[in-house]
Amino acid sequence: MSAPKPPLILFGFMMNVVGHISAGLWRHPEDQASRYTDIRYWVEIAQLLDEAGFDALFLADALGQLDVYQQQPDAALRGAAQMPVNDPLLLVSALAAATRHLGIGVTVSTTYEHPYLLARKFTTLDHLSNGRVAWNIVTSMLDSAARNLGLTQQIPHDERYDRAQEFVDVACKLWEGSWEEDAVVRDKQGGVYSHPHKVHPIRHQGRYYQVPDAHLSEPSPQRTPVLFQAGTSARGSLFAAANAEVIFMAGLTPEAIRHDIATIRQLAVEQGRHPDALRFIAAVTVVTGPDDTQAQARYADFQRYISEEAALALFSAWTGVDWADYDPDRPLEYIETDACRSALASLTRIDGGRQWTLREAAHYIGIGGLHPTLVGGPQSVADQLEQFAAASGVDGFNIGYAISPGSFDDFARYVIPELKARGRVAPRPAQPLTLRERLFGAGQRYRR
């Protein structure tokens, strides 16, 4: 008898926008993403995911206009392609208050923040969520962000990661090394809240940051939020191997993802980390229904709303290439840029078995972006998820949506019961765990 398979990690994948990674689908009659400015919309989704047994809601972000396509933001604005976009960090407190078990991962850029300030923000959120917050570390890839946030031009790709490494070093010193475990005593009789001799300045003097003093905040349940990272370029993989706990893998095939996972695990071992200190997640979009026939009909219905223009606005921003200048039927080739190198590589270098044209790429991006889309009834989708996990080596999935919240409703209604029957959804604990404990086991601390 074979050993039982472990539960799959399940994240809901969103952004504080109307249109995330499914280009044009906001126009579908069932889509409610235009409610993104209403906190009740976010609370309803968080509660849906919490009740269904998802491990976390992961919130992506971007800090600039999508203006690479046609060298202007018009296509993105017309098609609601990640524009307009609101701050995801400000959602966390409300979502934490409305849920008991769900983790909340938030994207924040190291290029346009300061570690001393961001450390306090995440400590505060970790307190308010009882240890359920995560930080998705990005370096930002849009030239428009650089222009509007004090830089004359974008910092080169690899230097952004050098800066990010020092940023994380500073933040971890503040979270892990500044306040001792027993620094806070809350002694009303003795009149001592914190022992001063147990609160230490970090005395950091580096190339990018000088942070001499102690952390402003007392330790939170996790101290360090769970660290997410998504870079799979050579420099991004090295950064992930050195720092991340949960790594989002790009790639359209399980074989490509398995290769990248092996690379990152080896890099982690070379830097003295235990390979079990990492979890790997693949993004997929799921279109499902009561059975395969109805799921396929739903997928066909969604395809009617794809916007090729919005898809190209997304693809141009992700790759740093203005695809308006290219023949849509020309085969895609890899182009080195300072944007998201893994985005174009996923269609050219990584998925070497297929020669993509620009038109094919735009249509594919229309539902689910640069990630696989799984279509089928409950058993079919559960089979596909299990097969993908086995072939790729991922520990779970970042579940994207075609329409919101309908895609999450469908997944919770049809797929979750099937996954639970197979033992692939973690049982809900009697008492809420921290997000790190949920992902790695009770009593776990950040290890790197």
Buried (B, 14 or more C-beta within 10 A) or exposed (E): EEEEEEBBBBBBBBBBBBBBBBBBBBBBEBBBBBBBEEBEBBBBBBBBBBBBBBBBBBBBBBBBBBBBBBEBBEBBBBBBBBBBBEEBBEBBBBBBEBBBBBBBBBBBBBBBBBBBEBBBBBBBBBBBBBBBBBBBBBBBBBBBBBBEBEEEEBBEBBBBBBBBBBBBBBBBBBBBEBBBEEBBEEEEEEEEEBBEEBBBEBEBEBEBBEBEBBBEBBBBBBBBBBBBBBBBBBBBBBBBBBBBBBBBBBBBBBBBBBBBBEBBBEBBEEEEBEEEBBBBBBBBBBBBBEBBEBBBEBBEBBBEBBBBBBBBBBBBBBBBBBBBEBEBEEEBEEEEBBBBBBBBBBBBEBBEEEEBBBBBBBBBBBBBBBBBBBBBBBBBBBBBBBEBBEEBBBBBBBBBBBBBBBBBBBBBBBBBBBBBEBEBBBEEEEEBBBBBBBBBEEEBEBEB
